[in-house]
């Protein structure tokens, strides 16, 4: 029984260290920014949101073409927009490889998958 107590204390210490590591790396600040951006998008009307459609950047729903670059280009355009932006992926089957969507963005961005 005594060894179980030592294990629990070590596990708690590891969890606390992991938590503080996340704080130091800014993991929770990104979550706060995301929540603030979602609130900002809710407060704007649909007319005030600029829509960025992935098909306008060359994405094709043919289940053959790798759409990673058109997705990234669409995200980049939306991320650079100072107005609230919406990235739209219309209905269809879009094949894609790895794609990284990163900021910080100039304004709030929402992703809408219609398919």
Backbone as XML, in Angstrom:
<?xml version="1.0"?>
<chain id="A" units="angstrom">
  <residue number="1" name="UNK">
    <atom name="N" x="0.806" y="-1.203" z="0.000"/>
    <atom name="CA" x="0.000" y="0.000" z="0.000"/>
    <atom name="C" x="0.850" y="1.269" z="0.000"/>
  </residue>
  <residue number="2" name="UNK">
    <atom name="N" x="1.950" y="1.252" z="0.687"/>
    <atom name="CA" x="2.787" y="2.447" z="0.779"/>
    <atom name="C" x="3.358" y="2.815" z="-0.584"/>
  </residue>
  <residue number="3" name="UNK">
    <atom name="N" x="3.703" y="1.812" z="-1.394"/>
    <atom name="CA" x="4.256" y="2.116" z="-2.718"/>
    <atom name="C" x="3.209" y="2.737" z="-3.635"/>
  </residue>
  <residue number="4" name="UNK">
    <atom name="N" x="1.939" y="2.410" z="-3.466"/>
    <atom name="CA" x="0.879" y="3.003" z="-4.260"/>
    <atom name="C" x="0.774" y="4.495" z="-3.980"/>
  </residue>
  <residue number="5" name="UNK">
    <atom name="N" x="0.909" y="4.894" z="-2.739"/>
    <atom name="CA" x="0.861" y="6.311" z="-2.363"/>
    <atom name="C" x="1.994" y="7.089" z="-2.990"/>
  </residue>
  <residue number="6" name="UNK">
    <atom name="N" x="3.197" y="6.503" z="-3.029"/>
    <atom name="CA" x="4.342" y="7.169" z="-3.646"/>
    <atom name="C" x="4.119" y="7.335" z="-5.144"/>
  </residue>
  <residue number="7" name="UNK">
    <atom name="N" x="3.527" y="6.302" z="-5.765"/>
    <atom name="CA" x="3.239" y="6.372" z="-7.193"/>
    <atom name="C" x="2.248" y="7.484" z="-7.480"/>
  </residue>
  <residue number="8" name="UNK">
    <atom name="N" x="1.204" y="7.626" z="-6.659"/>
    <atom name="CA" x="0.204" y="8.678" z="-6.857"/>
    <atom name="C" x="0.824" y="10.054" z="-6.731"/>
  </residue>
  <residue number="9" name="UNK">
    <atom name="N" x="1.729" y="10.217" z="-5.774"/>
    <atom name="CA" x="2.386" y="11.522" z="-5.596"/>
    <atom name="C" x="3.253" y="11.832" z="-6.811"/>
  </residue>
  <residue number="10" name="UNK">
    <atom name="N" x="3.985" y="10.837" z="-7.313"/>
    <atom name="CA" x="4.818" y="11.050" z="-8.495"/>
    <atom name="C" x="3.953" y="11.392" z="-9.710"/>
  </residue>
  <residue number="11" name="UNK">
    <atom name="N" x="2.826" y="10.714" z="-9.848"/>
    <atom name="CA" x="1.929" y="10.988" z="-10.974"/>
    <atom name="C" x="1.383" y="12.405" z="-10.896"/>
  </residue>
  <residue number="12" name="UNK">
    <atom name="N" x="1.019" y="12.843" z="-9.708"/>
    <atom name="CA" x="0.504" y="14.212" z="-9.530"/>
    <atom name="C" x="1.590" y="15.225" z="-9.865"/>
  </residue>
  <residue number="13" name="UNK">
    <atom name="N" x="2.816" y="14.949" z="-9.435"/>
    <atom name="CA" x="3.926" y="15.873" z="-9.733"/>
    <atom name="C" x="4.143" y="15.964" z="-11.241"/>
  </residue>
  <residue number="14" name="UNK">
    <atom name="N" x="4.090" y="14.835" z="-11.945"/>
    <atom name="CA" x="4.261" y="14.829" z="-13.394"/>
    <atom name="C" x="3.144" y="15.638" z="-14.064"/>
  </residue>
  <residue number="15" name="UNK">
    <atom name="N" x="1.908" y="15.464" z="-13.614"/>
    <atom name="CA" x="0.788" y="16.214" z="-14.194"/>
    <atom name="C" x="0.932" y="17.709" z="-13.951"/>
  </residue>
  <residue number="16" name="UNK">
    <atom name="N" x="1.366" y="18.091" z="-12.759"/>
    <atom name="CA" x="1.559" y="19.517" z="-12.453"/>
    <atom name="C" x="2.661" y="20.089" z="-13.336"/>
  </residue>
  <residue number="17" name="UNK">
    <atom name="N" x="3.764" y="19.351" z="-13.487"/>
    <atom name="CA" x="4.844" y="19.824" z="-14.354"/>
    <atom name="C" x="4.379" y="19.945" z="-15.810"/>
  </residue>
  <residue number="18" name="UNK">
    <atom name="N" x="3.585" y="18.989" z="-16.271"/>
    <atom name="CA" x="3.054" y="19.061" z="-17.638"/>
    <atom name="C" x="2.152" y="20.284" z="-17.804"/>
  </residue>
  <residue number="19" name="UNK">
    <atom name="N" x="1.328" y="20.566" z="-16.807"/>
    <atom name="CA" x="0.441" y="21.733" z="-16.848"/>
    <atom name="C" x="1.249" y="23.019" z="-16.961"/>
  </residue>
  <residue number="20" name="UNK">
    <atom name="N" x="2.274" y="23.162" z="-16.108"/>
    <atom name="CA" x="3.081" y="24.371" z="-16.153"/>
    <atom name="C" x="3.889" y="24.473" z="-17.446"/>
  </residue>
  <residue number="21" name="UNK">
    <atom name="N" x="4.265" y="23.334" z="-18.010"/>
    <atom name="CA" x="4.947" y="23.341" z="-19.301"/>
    <atom name="C" x="4.019" y="23.879" z="-20.391"/>
  </residue>
  <residue number="22" name="UNK">
    <atom name="N" x="2.752" y="23.470" z="-20.345"/>
    <atom name="CA" x="1.763" y="23.978" z="-21.310"/>
    <atom name="C" x="1.570" y="25.477" z="-21.146"/>
  </residue>
  <residue number="23" name="UNK">
    <atom name="N" x="1.519" y="25.936" z="-19.910"/>
    <atom name="CA" x="1.384" y="27.377" z="-19.666"/>
    <atom name="C" x="2.573" y="28.133" z="-20.226"/>
  </residue>
  <residue number="24" name="UNK">
    <atom name="N" x="3.769" y="27.604" z="-20.003"/>
    <atom name="CA" x="4.978" y="28.274" z="-20.472"/>
    <atom name="C" x="5.031" y="28.316" z="-21.998"/>
  </residue>
  <residue number="25" name="UNK">
    <atom name="N" x="4.507" y="27.294" z="-22.648"/>
    <atom name="CA" x="4.516" y="27.243" z="-24.118"/>
    <atom name="C" x="3.353" y="27.997" z="-24.739"/>
  </residue>
  <residue number="26" name="UNK">
    <atom name="N" x="2.445" y="28.537" z="-23.936"/>
    <atom name="CA" x="1.335" y="29.327" z="-24.446"/>
    <atom name="C" x="0.173" y="28.510" z="-24.958"/>
  </residue>
  <residue number="27" name="UNK">
    <atom name="N" x="0.075" y="27.242" z="-24.563"/>
    <atom name="CA" x="-1.004" y="26.387" z="-25.079"/>
    <atom name="C" x="-2.375" y="26.925" z="-24.706"/>
  </residue>
  <residue number="28" name="UNK">
    <atom name="N" x="-2.517" y="27.435" z="-23.508"/>
    <atom name="CA" x="-3.827" y="27.904" z="-23.081"/>
    <atom name="C" x="-4.142" y="29.297" z="-23.599"/>
  </residue>
  <residue number="29" name="UNK">
    <atom name="N" x="-3.141" y="30.078" z="-23.945"/>
    <atom name="CA" x="-3.413" y="31.395" z="-24.515"/>
    <atom name="C" x="-4.015" y="31.258" z="-25.909"/>
  </residue>
  <residue number="30" name="UNK">
    <atom name="N" x="-3.607" y="30.211" z="-26.671"/>
    <atom name="CA" x="-4.198" y="29.981" z="-27.985"/>
    <atom name="C" x="-5.679" y="29.653" z="-27.853"/>
  </residue>
  <residue number="31" name="UNK">
    <atom name="N" x="-6.032" y="28.907" z="-26.812"/>
    <atom name="CA" x="-7.434" y="28.578" z="-26.578"/>
    <atom name="C" x="-8.223" y="29.840" z="-26.271"/>
  </residue>
  <residue number="32" name="UNK">
    <atom name="N" x="-7.666" y="30.727" z="-25.475"/>
    <atom name="CA" x="-8.356" y="31.975" z="-25.144"/>
    <atom name="C" x="-8.546" y="32.829" z="-26.386"/>
  </residue>
  <residue number="33" name="UNK">
    <atom name="N" x="-7.541" y="32.878" z="-27.251"/>
    <atom name="CA" x="-7.653" y="33.644" z="-28.497"/>
    <atom name="C" x="-8.751" y="33.049" z="-29.370"/>
  </residue>
  <residue number="34" name="UNK">
    <atom name="N" x="-8.808" y="31.718" z="-29.458"/>
    <atom name="CA" x="-9.842" y="31.058" z="-30.246"/>
    <atom name="C" x="-11.231" y="31.377" z="-29.740"/>
  </residue>
  <residue number="35" name="UNK">
    <atom name="N" x="-11.414" y="31.384" z="-28.420"/>
    <atom name="CA" x="-12.719" y="31.718" z="-27.842"/>
    <atom name="C" x="-13.082" y="33.167" z="-28.130"/>
  </residue>
  <residue number="36" name="UNK">
    <atom name="N" x="-12.108" y="34.066" z="-28.027"/>
    <atom name="CA" x="-12.362" y="35.480" z="-28.298"/>
    <atom name="C" x="-12.748" y="35.664" z="-29.769"/>
  </residue>
  <residue number="37" name="UNK">
    <atom name="N" x="-12.067" y="34.950" z="-30.684"/>
    <atom name="CA" x="-12.387" y="35.049" z="-32.107"/>
    <atom name="C" x="-13.782" y="34.511" z="-32.398"/>
  </residue>
  <residue number="38" name="UNK">
    <atom name="N" x="-14.181" y="33.406" z="-31.744"/>
    <atom name="CA" x="-15.533" y="32.874" z="-31.962"/>
    <atom name="C" x="-16.585" y="33.864" z="-31.489"/>
  </residue>
  <residue number="39" name="UNK">
    <atom name="N" x="-16.348" y="34.517" z="-30.355"/>
    <atom name="CA" x="-17.299" y="35.527" z="-29.873"/>
    <atom name="C" x="-17.388" y="36.683" z="-30.857"/>
  </residue>
  <residue number="40" name="UNK">
    <atom name="N" x="-16.261" y="37.103" z="-31.407"/>
    <atom name="CA" x="-16.257" y="38.212" z="-32.366"/>
    <atom name="C" x="-17.037" y="37.834" z="-33.624"/>
  </residue>
  <residue number="41" name="UNK">
    <atom name="N" x="-16.907" y="36.594" z="-34.079"/>
    <atom name="CA" x="-17.656" y="36.169" z="-35.258"/>
    <atom name="C" x="-19.149" y="36.110" z="-34.980"/>
  </residue>
  <residue number="42" name="UNK">
    <atom name="N" x="-19.537" y="35.672" z="-33.785"/>
    <atom name="CA" x="-20.963" y="35.619" z="-33.447"/>
    <atom name="C" x="-21.581" y="37.002" z="-33.411"/>
  </residue>
  <residue number="43" name="UNK">
    <atom name="N" x="-20.781" y="37.989" z="-33.028"/>
    <atom name="CA" x="-21.301" y="39.345" z="-32.888"/>
    <atom name="C" x="-21.428" y="40.060" z="-34.225"/>
  </residue>
  <residue number="44" name="UNK">
    <atom name="N" x="-20.827" y="39.538" z="-35.281"/>
    <atom name="CA" x="-20.924" y="40.179" z="-36.593"/>
    <atom name="C" x="-22.056" y="39.546" z="-37.379"/>
  </residue>
  <residue number="45" name="UNK">
    <atom name="N" x="-22.642" y="40.309" z="-38.265"/>
    <atom name="CA" x="-23.692" y="39.754" z="-39.117"/>
    <atom name="C" x="-23.038" y="38.983" z="-40.255"/>
  </residue>
  <residue number="46" name="UNK">
    <atom name="N" x="-23.797" y="38.100" z="-40.906"/>
    <atom name="CA" x="-23.270" y="37.334" z="-42.024"/>
    <atom name="C" x="-22.821" y="38.242" z="-43.163"/>
  </residue>
  <residue number="47" name="UNK">
    <atom name="N" x="-23.440" y="39.403" z="-43.300"/>
    <atom name="CA" x="-23.063" y="40.333" z="-44.362"/>
    <atom name="C" x="-21.669" y="40.902" z="-44.133"/>
  </residue>
  <residue number="48" name="UNK">
    <atom name="N" x="-21.236" y="40.988" z="-42.866"/>
    <atom name="CA" x="-19.942" y="41.567" z="-42.545"/>
    <atom name="C" x="-18.801" y="40.549" z="-42.658"/>
  </residue>
  <residue number="49" name="UNK">
    <atom name="N" x="-19.122" y="39.269" z="-42.872"/>
    <atom name="CA" x="-18.104" y="38.221" z="-42.959"/>
    <atom name="C" x="-17.693" y="38.032" z="-44.420"/>
  </residue>
  <residue number="50" name="UNK">
    <atom name="N" x="-16.383" y="38.040" z="-44.678"/>
    <atom name="CA" x="-15.861" y="37.790" z="-46.013"/>
    <atom name="C" x="-15.699" y="36.287" z="-46.191"/>
  </residue>
  <residue number="51" name="UNK">
    <atom name="N" x="-16.274" y="35.737" z="-47.258"/>
    <atom name="CA" x="-16.246" y="34.290" z="-47.503"/>
    <atom name="C" x="-15.099" y="33.957" z="-48.449"/>
  </residue>
  <residue number="52" name="UNK">
    <atom name="N" x="-14.315" y="32.954" z="-48.077"/>
    <atom name="CA" x="-13.219" y="32.452" z="-48.889"/>
    <atom name="C" x="-13.520" y="30.994" z="-49.216"/>
  </residue>
  <residue number="53" name="UNK">
    <atom name="N" x="-13.892" y="30.726" z="-50.477"/>
    <atom name="CA" x="-14.259" y="29.385" z="-50.924"/>
    <atom name="C" x="-13.014" y="28.693" z="-51.466"/>
  </residue>
  <residue number="54" name="UNK">
    <atom name="N" x="-12.755" y="27.465" z="-51.023"/>
    <atom name="CA" x="-11.551" y="26.752" z="-51.460"/>
    <atom name="C" x="-11.548" y="26.475" z="-52.964"/>
  </residue>
  <residue number="55" name="UNK">
    <atom name="N" x="-12.736" y="26.371" z="-53.569"/>
    <atom name="CA" x="-12.788" y="26.114" z="-55.020"/>
    <atom name="C" x="-12.313" y="27.321" z="-55.821"/>
  </residue>
  <residue number="56" name="UNK">
    <atom name="N" x="-12.389" y="28.513" z="-55.225"/>
    <atom name="CA" x="-11.895" y="29.714" z="-55.899"/>
    <atom name="C" x="-10.366" y="29.765" z="-55.915"/>
  </residue>
  <residue number="57" name="UNK">
    <atom name="N" x="-9.737" y="28.916" z="-55.115"/>
    <atom name="CA" x="-8.273" y="28.833" z="-55.083"/>
    <atom name="C" x="-7.783" y="27.547" z="-55.746"/>
  </residue>
  <residue number="58" name="UNK">
    <atom name="N" x="-8.658" y="26.898" z="-56.516"/>
    <atom name="CA" x="-8.245" y="25.754" z="-57.315"/>
    <atom name="C" x="-8.579" y="24.386" z="-56.754"/>
  </residue>
  <residue number="59" name="UNK">
    <atom name="N" x="-9.235" y="24.297" z="-55.611"/>
    <atom name="CA" x="-9.589" y="22.991" z="-55.050"/>
    <atom name="C" x="-10.665" y="22.328" z="-55.902"/>
  </residue>
  <residue number="60" name="UNK">
    <atom name="N" x="-10.534" y="21.019" z="-56.064"/>
    <atom name="CA" x="-11.498" y="20.259" z="-56.867"/>
    <atom name="C" x="-11.996" y="19.069" z="-56.061"/>
  </residue>
  <residue number="61" name="UNK">
    <atom name="N" x="-13.305" y="18.851" z="-56.104"/>
    <atom name="CA" x="-13.934" y="17.735" z="-55.394"/>
    <atom name="C" x="-14.017" y="16.524" z="-56.308"/>
  </residue>
  <residue number="62" name="UNK">
    <atom name="N" x="-12.875" y="16.129" z="-56.890"/>
    <atom name="CA" x="-12.875" y="15.004" z="-57.824"/>
    <atom name="C" x="-12.327" y="13.725" z="-57.204"/>
  </residue>
  <residue number="63" name="UNK">
    <atom name="N" x="-11.985" y="13.756" z="-55.943"/>
    <atom name="CA" x="-11.449" y="12.604" z="-55.210"/>
    <atom name="C" x="-10.137" y="12.103" z="-55.820"/>
  </residue>
  <residue number="64" name="UNK">
    <atom name="N" x="-9.436" y="12.973" z="-56.586"/>
    <atom name="CA" x="-8.164" y="12.600" z="-57.211"/>
    <atom name="C" x="-7.068" y="13.612" z="-56.915"/>
  </residue>
  <residue number="65" name="UNK">
    <atom name="N" x="-7.398" y="14.893" z="-57.035"/>
    <atom name="CA" x="-6.411" y="15.954" z="-56.875"/>
    <atom name="C" x="-6.098" y="16.180" z="-55.399"/>
  </residue>
  <residue number="66" name="UNK">
    <atom name="N" x="-4.812" y="16.364" z="-55.097"/>
    <atom name="CA" x="-4.412" y="16.716" z="-53.733"/>
    <atom name="C" x="-4.700" y="18.205" z="-53.542"/>
  </residue>
  <residue number="67" name="UNK">
    <atom name="N" x="-5.648" y="18.518" z="-52.686"/>
    <atom name="CA" x="-6.099" y="19.897" z="-52.480"/>
    <atom name="C" x="-5.395" y="20.608" z="-51.324"/>
  </residue>
  <residue number="68" name="UNK">
    <atom name="N" x="-4.292" y="20.086" z="-50.851"/>
    <atom name="CA" x="-3.607" y="20.700" z="-49.710"/>
    <atom name="C" x="-3.216" y="22.150" z="-50.009"/>
  </residue>
  <residue number="69" name="UNK">
    <atom name="N" x="-2.597" y="22.400" z="-51.165"/>
    <atom name="CA" x="-2.162" y="23.767" z="-51.478"/>
    <atom name="C" x="-3.334" y="24.734" z="-51.643"/>
  </residue>
  <residue number="70" name="UNK">
    <atom name="N" x="-4.414" y="24.379" z="-52.373"/>
    <atom name="CA" x="-5.553" y="25.303" z="-52.420"/>
    <atom name="C" x="-6.165" y="25.566" z="-51.036"/>
  </residue>
  <residue number="71" name="UNK">
    <atom name="N" x="-6.192" y="24.555" z="-50.162"/>
    <atom name="CA" x="-6.705" y="24.758" z="-48.805"/>
    <atom name="C" x="-5.815" y="25.746" z="-48.049"/>
  </residue>
  <residue number="72" name="UNK">
    <atom name="N" x="-4.494" y="25.562" z="-48.162"/>
    <atom name="CA" x="-3.551" y="26.449" z="-47.462"/>
    <atom name="C" x="-3.636" y="27.860" z="-48.022"/>
  </residue>
  <residue number="73" name="UNK">
    <atom name="N" x="-3.743" y="27.993" z="-49.354"/>
    <atom name="CA" x="-3.848" y="29.324" z="-49.965"/>
    <atom name="C" x="-5.132" y="30.027" z="-49.526"/>
  </residue>
  <residue number="74" name="UNK">
    <atom name="N" x="-6.225" y="29.271" z="-49.433"/>
    <atom name="CA" x="-7.496" y="29.855" z="-48.982"/>
    <atom name="C" x="-7.373" y="30.311" z="-47.543"/>
  </residue>
  <residue number="75" name="UNK">
    <atom name="N" x="-6.773" y="29.466" z="-46.700"/>
    <atom name="CA" x="-6.579" y="29.823" z="-45.289"/>
    <atom name="C" x="-5.724" y="31.076" z="-45.175"/>
  </residue>
  <residue number="76" name="UNK">
    <atom name="N" x="-4.634" y="31.137" z="-45.939"/>
    <atom name="CA" x="-3.735" y="32.292" z="-45.866"/>
    <atom name="C" x="-4.470" y="33.580" z="-46.235"/>
  </residue>
  <residue number="77" name="UNK">
    <atom name="N" x="-5.276" y="33.533" z="-47.295"/>
    <atom name="CA" x="-6.036" y="34.717" z="-47.718"/>
    <atom name="C" x="-7.023" y="35.132" z="-46.625"/>
  </residue>
  <residue number="78" name="UNK">
    <atom name="N" x="-7.704" y="34.161" z="-46.026"/>
    <atom name="CA" x="-8.665" y="34.468" z="-44.959"/>
    <atom name="C" x="-7.944" y="34.992" z="-43.721"/>
  </residue>
  <residue number="79" name="UNK">
    <atom name="N" x="-6.810" y="34.409" z="-43.411"/>
    <atom name="CA" x="-6.047" y="34.802" z="-42.221"/>
    <atom name="C" x="-5.498" y="36.228" z="-42.356"/>
  </residue>
  <residue number="80" name="UNK">
    <atom name="N" x="-5.164" y="36.634" z="-43.568"/>
    <atom name="CA" x="-4.639" y="37.985" z="-43.799"/>
    <atom name="C" x="-5.731" y="39.041" z="-43.835"/>
  </residue>
  <residue number="81" name="UNK">
    <atom name="N" x="-6.997" y="38.621" z="-43.945"/>
    <atom name="CA" x="-8.113" y="39.555" z="-43.996"/>
    <atom name="C" x="-8.322" y="40.196" z="-42.632"/>
  </residue>
  <residue number="82" name="UNK">
    <atom name="N" x="-8.451" y="41.520" z="-42.622"/>
    <atom name="CA" x="-8.693" y="42.205" z="-41.352"/>
    <atom name="C" x="-10.160" y="42.126" z="-40.949"/>
  </residue>
  <residue number="83" name="UNK">
    <atom name="N" x="-11.032" y="41.858" z="-41.916"/>
    <atom name="CA" x="-12.460" y="41.674" z="-41.614"/>
    <atom name="C" x="-12.677" y="40.234" z="-41.158"/>
  </residue>
  <residue number="84" name="UNK">
    <atom name="N" x="-13.744" y="39.968" z="-40.407"/>
    <atom name="CA" x="-14.050" y="38.580" z="-40.059"/>
    <atom name="C" x="-14.163" y="37.738" z="-41.328"/>
  </residue>
  <residue number="85" name="UNK">
    <atom name="N" x="-13.566" y="36.543" z="-41.300"/>
    <atom name="CA" x="-13.489" y="35.711" z="-42.501"/>
    <atom name="C" x="-14.065" y="34.325" z="-42.242"/>
  </residue>
  <residue number="86" name="UNK">
    <atom name="N" x="-14.527" y="33.711" z="-43.340"/>
    <atom name="CA" x="-15.051" y="32.352" z="-43.274"/>
    <atom name="C" x="-14.445" y="31.569" z="-44.424"/>
  </residue>
  <residue number="87" name="UNK">
    <atom name="N" x="-13.756" y="30.452" z="-44.103"/>
    <atom name="CA" x="-13.232" y="29.538" z="-45.108"/>
    <atom name="C" x="-14.307" y="28.480" z="-45.333"/>
  </residue>
  <residue number="88" name="UNK">
    <atom name="N" x="-14.759" y="28.350" z="-46.581"/>
    <atom name="CA" x="-15.843" y="27.420" z="-46.897"/>
    <atom name="C" x="-15.315" y="26.270" z="-47.739"/>
  </residue>
  <residue number="89" name="UNK">
    <atom name="N" x="-15.623" y="25.051" z="-47.293"/>
    <atom name="CA" x="-15.366" y="23.854" z="-48.085"/>
    <atom name="C" x="-16.738" y="23.328" z="-48.479"/>
  </residue>
  <residue number="90" name="UNK">
    <atom name="N" x="-17.108" y="23.480" z="-49.761"/>
    <atom name="CA" x="-18.446" y="23.071" z="-50.186"/>
    <atom name="C" x="-18.604" y="21.551" z="-50.176"/>
  </residue>
  <residue number="91" name="UNK">
    <atom name="N" x="-19.833" y="21.105" z="-50.401"/>
    <atom name="CA" x="-20.115" y="19.669" z="-50.433"/>
    <atom name="C" x="-19.293" y="19.003" z="-51.522"/>
  </residue>
  <residue number="92" name="UNK">
    <atom name="N" x="-18.861" y="17.799" z="-51.265"/>
    <atom name="CA" x="-18.065" y="17.040" z="-52.220"/>
    <atom name="C" x="-16.979" y="16.286" z="-51.483"/>
  </residue>
  <residue number="93" name="UNK">
    <atom name="N" x="-16.236" y="15.484" z="-52.226"/>
    <atom name="CA" x="-15.132" y="14.726" z="-51.641"/>
    <atom name="C" x="-13.828" y="15.354" z="-52.092"/>
  </residue>
  <residue number="94" name="UNK">
    <atom name="N" x="-13.174" y="16.050" z="-51.182"/>
    <atom name="CA" x="-11.916" y="16.727" z="-51.461"/>
    <atom name="C" x="-10.776" y="15.900" z="-50.882"/>
  </residue>
  <residue number="95" name="UNK">
    <atom name="N" x="-9.891" y="15.424" z="-51.727"/>
    <atom name="CA" x="-8.719" y="14.694" z="-51.283"/>
    <atom name="C" x="-7.671" y="15.706" z="-50.844"/>
  </residue>
  <residue number="96" name="UNK">
    <atom name="N" x="-6.996" y="15.430" z="-49.732"/>
    <atom name="CA" x="-5.944" y="16.327" z="-49.283"/>
    <atom name="C" x="-4.874" y="15.561" z="-48.538"/>
  </residue>
  <residue number="97" name="UNK">
    <atom name="N" x="-3.677" y="16.077" z="-48.613"/>
    <atom name="CA" x="-2.572" y="15.565" z="-47.817"/>
    <atom name="C" x="-2.467" y="16.434" z="-46.574"/>
  </residue>
  <residue number="98" name="UNK">
    <atom name="N" x="-1.341" y="16.350" z="-45.883"/>
    <atom name="CA" x="-1.169" y="17.170" z="-44.685"/>
    <atom name="C" x="-1.246" y="18.666" z="-45.018"/>
  </residue>
  <residue number="99" name="UNK">
    <atom name="N" x="-1.939" y="19.400" z="-44.186"/>
    <atom name="CA" x="-2.052" y="20.858" z="-44.348"/>
    <atom name="C" x="-2.018" y="21.491" z="-42.962"/>
  </residue>
  <residue number="100" name="UNK">
    <atom name="N" x="-1.238" y="22.538" z="-42.816"/>
    <atom name="CA" x="-1.123" y="23.232" z="-41.534"/>
    <atom name="C" x="-1.746" y="24.611" z="-41.689"/>
  </residue>
  <residue number="101" name="UNK">
    <atom name="N" x="-2.721" y="24.898" z="-40.839"/>
    <atom name="CA" x="-3.375" y="26.210" z="-40.830"/>
    <atom name="C" x="-2.903" y="26.916" z="-39.567"/>
  </residue>
  <residue number="102" name="UNK">
    <atom name="N" x="-2.065" y="27.916" z="-39.738"/>
    <atom name="CA" x="-1.518" y="28.580" z="-38.565"/>
    <atom name="C" x="-1.647" y="30.082" z="-38.673"/>
  </residue>
  <residue number="103" name="UNK">
    <atom name="N" x="-1.597" y="30.731" z="-37.549"/>
    <atom name="CA" x="-1.683" y="32.171" z="-37.476"/>
    <atom name="C" x="-0.463" y="32.698" z="-36.761"/>
  </residue>
  <residue number="104" name="UNK">
    <atom name="N" x="-0.590" y="33.819" z="-36.155"/>
    <atom name="CA" x="-1.818" y="34.529" z="-35.822"/>
    <atom name="C" x="-2.430" y="35.207" z="-37.044"/>
  </residue>
  <residue number="105" name="UNK">
    <atom name="N" x="-3.732" y="35.335" z="-36.996"/>
    <atom name="CA" x="-4.474" y="35.948" z="-38.085"/>
    <atom name="C" x="-4.808" y="37.403" z="-37.755"/>
  </residue>
  <residue number="106" name="UNK">
    <atom name="N" x="-5.041" y="38.197" z="-38.797"/>
    <atom name="CA" x="-5.373" y="39.607" z="-38.630"/>
    <atom name="C" x="-6.754" y="39.792" z="-38.014"/>
  </residue>
  <residue number="107" name="UNK">
    <atom name="N" x="-7.658" y="38.872" z="-38.274"/>
    <atom name="CA" x="-9.014" y="38.937" z="-37.730"/>
    <atom name="C" x="-9.514" y="37.536" z="-37.448"/>
  </residue>
  <residue number="108" name="UNK">
    <atom name="N" x="-10.718" y="37.426" z="-36.924"/>
    <atom name="CA" x="-11.260" y="36.094" z="-36.629"/>
    <atom name="C" x="-11.566" y="35.312" z="-37.903"/>
  </residue>
  <residue number="109" name="UNK">
    <atom name="N" x="-11.327" y="33.994" z="-37.865"/>
    <atom name="CA" x="-11.573" y="33.115" z="-39.009"/>
    <atom name="C" x="-12.366" y="31.904" z="-38.531"/>
  </residue>
  <residue number="110" name="UNK">
    <atom name="N" x="-13.377" y="31.539" z="-39.297"/>
    <atom name="CA" x="-14.156" y="30.345" z="-39.011"/>
    <atom name="C" x="-14.038" y="29.405" z="-40.205"/>
  </residue>
  <residue number="111" name="UNK">
    <atom name="N" x="-14.036" y="28.115" z="-39.937"/>
    <atom name="CA" x="-13.987" y="27.090" z="-40.972"/>
    <atom name="C" x="-15.367" y="26.499" z="-41.100"/>
  </residue>
  <residue number="112" name="UNK">
    <atom name="N" x="-15.921" y="26.466" z="-42.315"/>
    <atom name="CA" x="-17.249" y="25.877" z="-42.512"/>
    <atom name="C" x="-17.146" y="24.771" z="-43.547"/>
  </residue>
  <residue number="113" name="UNK">
    <atom name="N" x="-17.424" y="23.536" z="-43.102"/>
    <atom name="CA" x="-17.433" y="22.373" z="-44.002"/>
    <atom name="C" x="-18.885" y="22.082" z="-44.322"/>
  </residue>
  <residue number="114" name="UNK">
    <atom name="N" x="-19.260" y="22.241" z="-45.575"/>
    <atom name="CA" x="-20.649" y="22.067" z="-45.971"/>
    <atom name="C" x="-20.969" y="20.649" z="-46.423"/>
  </residue>
  <residue number="115" name="UNK">
    <atom name="N" x="-19.964" y="19.825" z="-46.639"/>
    <atom name="CA" x="-20.171" y="18.473" z="-47.118"/>
    <atom name="C" x="-20.420" y="17.481" z="-46.003"/>
  </residue>
</chain>
